[in-house]
Amino acid sequence: MPGALKNALDGRVSSGELYRKPVMALSASPSDRGGDRALASLRQTLGALDTVVLEDGRIVDLEVEARIRAAVRALSA
């Protein structure tokens, strides 16, 4: 996980603003492993923040889904 992201999340520990909030972590990578280690590290950090990490989340907002799909397509181009 990038240091800047880890620092941003660590800064939320004392605030409690993520406490018991549902979150979903995803990654995209051109490699066969698809960012597995970074994703595992992110999930570990989110768990330490006492968030509710959704393993099989579903995006119900069609606009958000379209934006995510477009971003993934741009990454894989």
N, CA, C and O atoms as a GROMACS GRO file, in nm:
protein
  308
    1MET      N    1   0.085  -0.116   0.000
    1MET     CA    2   0.000   0.000   0.000
    1MET      C    3   0.090   0.123   0.000
    1MET      O    4   0.189   0.128   0.073
    2PRO      N    5   0.056   0.222  -0.081
    2PRO     CA    6   0.136   0.345  -0.084
    2PRO      C    7   0.140   0.412   0.054
    2PRO      O    8   0.040   0.415   0.126
    3GLY      N    9   0.256   0.466   0.087
    3GLY     CA   10   0.275   0.531   0.216
    3GLY      C   11   0.177   0.644   0.242
    3GLY      O   12   0.130   0.662   0.354
    4ALA      N   13   0.146   0.721   0.138
    4ALA     CA   14   0.054   0.834   0.155
    4ALA      C   15  -0.085   0.787   0.197
    4ALA      O   16  -0.150   0.849   0.280
    5LEU      N   17  -0.130   0.676   0.137
    5LEU     CA   18  -0.261   0.621   0.175
    5LEU      C   19  -0.258   0.569   0.318
    5LEU      O   20  -0.350   0.593   0.396
    6LYS      N   21  -0.151   0.498   0.353
    6LYS     CA   22  -0.138   0.445   0.489
    6LYS      C   23  -0.136   0.559   0.590
    6LYS      O   24  -0.203   0.550   0.693
    7ASN      N   25  -0.063   0.665   0.562
    7ASN     CA   26  -0.057   0.781   0.653
    7ASN      C   27  -0.194   0.847   0.666
    7ASN      O   28  -0.233   0.888   0.775
    8ALA      N   29  -0.265   0.858   0.555
    8ALA     CA   30  -0.399   0.920   0.559
    8ALA      C   31  -0.493   0.838   0.646
    8ALA      O   32  -0.571   0.893   0.724
    9LEU      N   33  -0.486   0.705   0.633
    9LEU     CA   34  -0.572   0.620   0.714
    9LEU      C   35  -0.529   0.621   0.860
    9LEU      O   36  -0.613   0.625   0.950
   10ASP      N   37  -0.399   0.617   0.884
   10ASP     CA   38  -0.349   0.621   1.022
   10ASP      C   39  -0.391   0.750   1.094
   10ASP      O   40  -0.412   0.750   1.215
   11GLY      N   41  -0.402   0.857   1.018
   11GLY     CA   42  -0.445   0.985   1.076
   11GLY      C   43  -0.589   0.983   1.124
   11GLY      O   44  -0.632   1.073   1.197
   12ARG      N   45  -0.665   0.882   1.084
   12ARG     CA   46  -0.805   0.872   1.123
   12ARG      C   47  -0.826   0.789   1.250
   12ARG      O   48  -0.938   0.779   1.300
   13VAL      N   49  -0.719   0.731   1.302
   13VAL     CA   50  -0.731   0.641   1.417
   13VAL      C   51  -0.793   0.712   1.537
   13VAL      O   52  -0.891   0.664   1.594
   14SER      N   53  -0.737   0.824   1.575
   14SER     CA   54  -0.786   0.891   1.696
   14SER      C   55  -0.919   0.963   1.675
   14SER      O   56  -0.990   0.991   1.772
   15SER      N   57  -0.954   0.992   1.550
   15SER     CA   58  -1.079   1.065   1.525
   15SER      C   59  -1.202   0.975   1.540
   15SER      O   60  -1.310   1.022   1.577
   16GLY      N   61  -1.186   0.847   1.513
   16GLY     CA   62  -1.298   0.755   1.521
   16GLY      C   63  -1.399   0.770   1.409
   16GLY      O   64  -1.505   0.708   1.412
   17GLU      N   65  -1.367   0.853   1.308
   17GLU     CA   66  -1.466   0.879   1.204
   17GLU      C   67  -1.493   0.758   1.114
   17GLU      O   68  -1.594   0.757   1.043
   18LEU      N   69  -1.407   0.658   1.116
   18LEU     CA   70  -1.431   0.538   1.037
   18LEU      C   71  -1.481   0.421   1.120
   18LEU      O   72  -1.503   0.312   1.067
   19TYR      N   73  -1.500   0.442   1.250
   19TYR     CA   74  -1.540   0.336   1.341
   19TYR      C   75  -1.672   0.273   1.297
   19TYR      O   76  -1.774   0.340   1.287
   20ARG      N   77  -1.667   0.143   1.271
   20ARG     CA   78  -1.782   0.060   1.233
   20ARG      C   79  -1.850   0.105   1.103
   20ARG      O   80  -1.965   0.071   1.078
   21LYS      N   81  -1.778   0.181   1.021
   21LYS     CA   82  -1.832   0.222   0.891
   21LYS      C   83  -1.805   0.109   0.790
   21LYS      O   84  -1.697   0.050   0.792
   22PRO      N   85  -1.901   0.080   0.702
   22PRO     CA   86  -1.876  -0.020   0.600
   22PRO      C   87  -1.783   0.036   0.492
   22PRO      O   88  -1.804   0.147   0.443
   23VAL      N   89  -1.684  -0.041   0.458
   23VAL     CA   90  -1.590  -0.002   0.352
   23VAL      C   91  -1.566  -0.121   0.261
   23VAL      O   92  -1.583  -0.236   0.301
   24MET      N   93  -1.527  -0.092   0.139
   24MET     CA   94  -1.492  -0.198   0.045
   24MET      C   95  -1.358  -0.161  -0.017
   24MET      O   96  -1.340  -0.049  -0.064
   25ALA      N   97  -1.268  -0.254  -0.017
   25ALA     CA   98  -1.135  -0.231  -0.075
   25ALA      C   99  -1.126  -0.307  -0.207
   25ALA      O  100  -1.168  -0.422  -0.217
   26LEU      N  101  -1.070  -0.241  -0.308
   26LEU     CA  102  -1.047  -0.309  -0.434
   26LEU      C  103  -0.918  -0.259  -0.493
   26LEU      O  104  -0.869  -0.152  -0.459
   27SER      N  105  -0.863  -0.339  -0.583
   27SER     CA  106  -0.737  -0.301  -0.646
   27SER      C  107  -0.742  -0.337  -0.793
   27SER      O  108  -0.823  -0.420  -0.835
   28ALA      N  109  -0.656  -0.275  -0.868
   28ALA     CA  110  -0.643  -0.306  -1.010
   28ALA      C  111  -0.493  -0.307  -1.042
   28ALA      O  112  -0.418  -0.221  -0.997
   29SER      N  113  -0.454  -0.405  -1.119
   29SER     CA  114  -0.313  -0.419  -1.152
   29SER      C  115  -0.300  -0.496  -1.283
   29SER      O  116  -0.381  -0.584  -1.311
   30PRO      N  117  -0.199  -0.464  -1.362
   30PRO     CA  118  -0.179  -0.540  -1.485
   30PRO      C  119  -0.117  -0.678  -1.459
   30PRO      O  120  -0.111  -0.761  -1.550
   31SER      N  121  -0.073  -0.704  -1.338
   31SER     CA  122  -0.010  -0.833  -1.308
   31SER      C  123  -0.114  -0.942  -1.285
   31SER      O  124  -0.232  -0.913  -1.263
   32ASP      N  125  -0.070  -1.066  -1.289
   32ASP     CA  126  -0.159  -1.180  -1.266
   32ASP      C  127  -0.216  -1.180  -1.125
   32ASP      O  128  -0.327  -1.227  -1.102
   33ARG      N  129  -0.141  -1.128  -1.032
   33ARG     CA  130  -0.184  -1.129  -0.893
   33ARG      C  131  -0.282  -1.017  -0.860
   33ARG      O  132  -0.349  -1.021  -0.757
   34GLY      N  133  -0.292  -0.917  -0.946
   34GLY     CA  134  -0.392  -0.812  -0.931
   34GLY      C  135  -0.379  -0.727  -0.806
   34GLY      O  136  -0.480  -0.680  -0.754
   35GLY      N  137  -0.259  -0.706  -0.757
   35GLY     CA  138  -0.240  -0.622  -0.638
   35GLY      C  139  -0.278  -0.691  -0.508
   35GLY      O  140  -0.318  -0.625  -0.412
   36ASP      N  141  -0.267  -0.825  -0.505
   36ASP     CA  142  -0.309  -0.903  -0.388
   36ASP      C  143  -0.244  -0.857  -0.259
   36ASP      O  144  -0.312  -0.842  -0.157
   37ARG      N  145  -0.113  -0.834  -0.262
   37ARG     CA  146  -0.044  -0.796  -0.137
   37ARG      C  147  -0.084  -0.657  -0.090
   37ARG      O  148  -0.101  -0.635   0.030
   38ALA      N  149  -0.099  -0.564  -0.183
   38ALA     CA  150  -0.142  -0.429  -0.145
   38ALA      C  151  -0.283  -0.432  -0.088
   38ALA      O  152  -0.314  -0.363   0.009
   39LEU      N  153  -0.368  -0.513  -0.150
   39LEU     CA  154  -0.506  -0.524  -0.103
   39LEU      C  155  -0.512  -0.588   0.036
   39LEU      O  156  -0.591  -0.546   0.120
   40ALA      N  157  -0.430  -0.690   0.058
   40ALA     CA  158  -0.426  -0.753   0.190
   40ALA      C  159  -0.378  -0.653   0.296
   40ALA      O  160  -0.432  -0.650   0.406
   41SER      N  161  -0.279  -0.573   0.261
   41SER     CA  162  -0.228  -0.471   0.353
   41SER      C  163  -0.335  -0.366   0.383
   41SER      O  164  -0.352  -0.324   0.497
   42LEU      N  165  -0.407  -0.325   0.280
   42LEU     CA  166  -0.514  -0.226   0.298
   42LEU      C  167  -0.625  -0.283   0.387
   42LEU      O  168  -0.674  -0.213   0.476
   43ARG      N  169  -0.664  -0.407   0.363
   43ARG     CA  170  -0.768  -0.468   0.445
   43ARG      C  171  -0.724  -0.480   0.591
   43ARG      O  172  -0.804  -0.462   0.682
   44GLN      N  173  -0.596  -0.511   0.612
   44GLN     CA  174  -0.545  -0.521   0.749
   44GLN      C  175  -0.553  -0.385   0.818
   44GLN      O  176  -0.595  -0.376   0.934
   45THR      N  177  -0.514  -0.280   0.749
   45THR     CA  178  -0.520  -0.146   0.806
   45THR      C  179  -0.664  -0.104   0.833
   45THR      O  180  -0.693  -0.048   0.938
   46LEU      N  181  -0.754  -0.132   0.740
   46LEU     CA  182  -0.895  -0.099   0.761
   46LEU      C  183  -0.953  -0.177   0.879
   46LEU      O  184  -1.035  -0.124   0.954
   47GLY      N  185  -0.912  -0.300   0.895
   47GLY     CA  186  -0.956  -0.379   1.010
   47GLY      C  187  -0.907  -0.321   1.140
   47GLY      O  188  -0.980  -0.320   1.240
   48ALA      N  189  -0.783  -0.272   1.140
   48ALA     CA  190  -0.727  -0.210   1.261
   48ALA      C  191  -0.801  -0.081   1.297
   48ALA      O  192  -0.804  -0.042   1.413
   49LEU      N  193  -0.861  -0.017   1.197
   49LEU     CA  194  -0.939   0.105   1.221
   49LEU      C  195  -1.081   0.072   1.268
   49LEU      O  196  -1.162   0.161   1.289
   50ASP      N  197  -1.110  -0.056   1.283
   50ASP     CA  198  -1.241  -0.103   1.327
   50ASP      C  199  -1.352  -0.070   1.229
   50ASP      O  200  -1.465  -0.041   1.268
   51THR      N  201  -1.317  -0.074   1.100
   51THR     CA  202  -1.420  -0.059   0.998
   51THR      C  203  -1.483  -0.194   0.973
   51THR      O  204  -1.432  -0.297   1.019
   52VAL      N  205  -1.592  -0.195   0.901
   52VAL     CA  206  -1.656  -0.320   0.859
   52VAL      C  207  -1.617  -0.341   0.713
   52VAL      O  208  -1.674  -0.279   0.623
   53VAL      N  209  -1.518  -0.427   0.690
   53VAL     CA  210  -1.467  -0.449   0.555
   53VAL      C  211  -1.558  -0.548   0.483
   53VAL      O  212  -1.570  -0.664   0.524
   54LEU      N  213  -1.622  -0.502   0.378
   54LEU     CA  214  -1.712  -0.586   0.300
   54LEU      C  215  -1.629  -0.672   0.205
   54LEU      O  216  -1.552  -0.619   0.125
   55GLU      N  217  -1.645  -0.801   0.215
   55GLU     CA  218  -1.567  -0.891   0.130
   55GLU      C  219  -1.629  -0.904  -0.009
   55GLU      O  220  -1.557  -0.905  -0.109
   56ASP      N  221  -1.758  -0.915  -0.016
   56ASP     CA  222  -1.826  -0.931  -0.145
   56ASP      C  223  -1.928  -0.820  -0.162
   56ASP      O  224  -2.048  -0.845  -0.177
   57GLY      N  225  -1.878  -0.697  -0.160
   57GLY     CA  226  -1.968  -0.584  -0.172
   57GLY      C  227  -2.031  -0.575  -0.310
   57GLY      O  228  -1.979  -0.630  -0.408
   58ARG      N  229  -2.140  -0.508  -0.317
   58ARG     CA  230  -2.211  -0.489  -0.442
   58ARG      C  231  -2.239  -0.341  -0.457
   58ARG      O  232  -2.289  -0.277  -0.364
   59ILE      N  233  -2.208  -0.287  -0.573
   59ILE     CA  234  -2.231  -0.146  -0.600
   59ILE      C  235  -2.372  -0.132  -0.653
   59ILE      O  236  -2.407  -0.191  -0.755
   60VAL      N  237  -2.454  -0.053  -0.583
   60VAL     CA  238  -2.593  -0.039  -0.624
   60VAL      C  239  -2.621   0.093  -0.696
   60VAL      O  240  -2.726   0.109  -0.758
   61ASP      N  241  -2.529   0.187  -0.688
   61ASP     CA  242  -2.544   0.314  -0.759
   61ASP      C  243  -2.487   0.297  -0.900
   61ASP      O  244  -2.366   0.279  -0.916
   62LEU      N  245  -2.573   0.303  -1.001
   62LEU     CA  246  -2.531   0.277  -1.139
   62LEU      C  247  -2.429   0.378  -1.189
   62LEU      O  248  -2.340   0.343  -1.267
   63GLU      N  249  -2.440   0.503  -1.146
   63GLU     CA  250  -2.344   0.605  -1.188
   63GLU      C  251  -2.205   0.574  -1.131
   63GLU      O  252  -2.105   0.586  -1.201
   64VAL      N  253  -2.200   0.534  -1.004
   64VAL     CA  254  -2.073   0.499  -0.942
   64VAL      C  255  -2.013   0.376  -1.012
   64VAL      O  256  -1.893   0.372  -1.039
   65GLU      N  257  -2.097   0.278  -1.039
   65GLU     CA  258  -2.049   0.158  -1.109
   65GLU      C  259  -1.990   0.194  -1.245
   65GLU      O  260  -1.884   0.142  -1.281
   66ALA      N  261  -2.056   0.279  -1.319
   66ALA     CA  262  -2.007   0.320  -1.451
   66ALA      C  263  -1.873   0.392  -1.439
   66ALA      O  264  -1.784   0.371  -1.522
   67ARG      N  265  -1.858   0.478  -1.339
   67ARG     CA  266  -1.732   0.549  -1.320
   67ARG      C  267  -1.619   0.453  -1.283
   67ARG      O  268  -1.506   0.469  -1.329
   68ILE      N  269  -1.649   0.355  -1.200
   68ILE     CA  270  -1.546   0.257  -1.162
   68ILE      C  271  -1.507   0.174  -1.284
   68ILE      O  272  -1.388   0.152  -1.308
   69ARG      N  273  -1.604   0.129  -1.360
   69ARG     CA  274  -1.574   0.051  -1.481
   69ARG      C  275  -1.489   0.131  -1.578
   69ARG      O  276  -1.395   0.077  -1.638
   70ALA      N  277  -1.519   0.260  -1.596
   70ALA     CA  278  -1.441   0.345  -1.685
   70ALA      C  279  -1.298   0.360  -1.634
   70ALA      O  280  -1.203   0.357  -1.713
   71ALA      N  281  -1.281   0.375  -1.502
   71ALA     CA  282  -1.148   0.388  -1.446
   71ALA      C  283  -1.067   0.259  -1.464
   71ALA      O  284  -0.948   0.264  -1.496
   72VAL      N  285  -1.131   0.145  -1.444
   72VAL     CA  286  -1.063   0.016  -1.462
   72VAL      C  287  -1.024  -0.003  -1.609
   72VAL      O  288  -0.914  -0.049  -1.638
   73ARG      N  289  -1.114   0.032  -1.701
   73ARG     CA  290  -1.081   0.022  -1.844
   73ARG      C  291  -0.961   0.111  -1.877
   73ARG      O  292  -0.873   0.070  -1.953
   74ALA      N  293  -0.957   0.232  -1.821
   74ALA     CA  294  -0.846   0.323  -1.849
   74ALA      C  295  -0.715   0.265  -1.794
   74ALA      O  296  -0.610   0.279  -1.856
   75LEU      N  297  -0.722   0.201  -1.678
   75LEU     CA  298  -0.600   0.140  -1.622
   75LEU      C  299  -0.551   0.023  -1.705
   75LEU      O  300  -0.430  -0.001  -1.712
   76SER      N  301  -0.642  -0.050  -1.766
   76SER     CA  302  -0.602  -0.169  -1.841
   76SER      C  303  -0.568  -0.139  -1.987
   76SER      O  304  -0.524  -0.227  -2.060
   77ALA      N  305  -0.590  -0.014  -2.030
   77ALA     CA  306  -0.562   0.023  -2.170
   77ALA      C  307  -0.414   0.037  -2.197
   77ALA      O  308  -0.374   0.068  -2.310
   0.00000   0.00000   0.00000
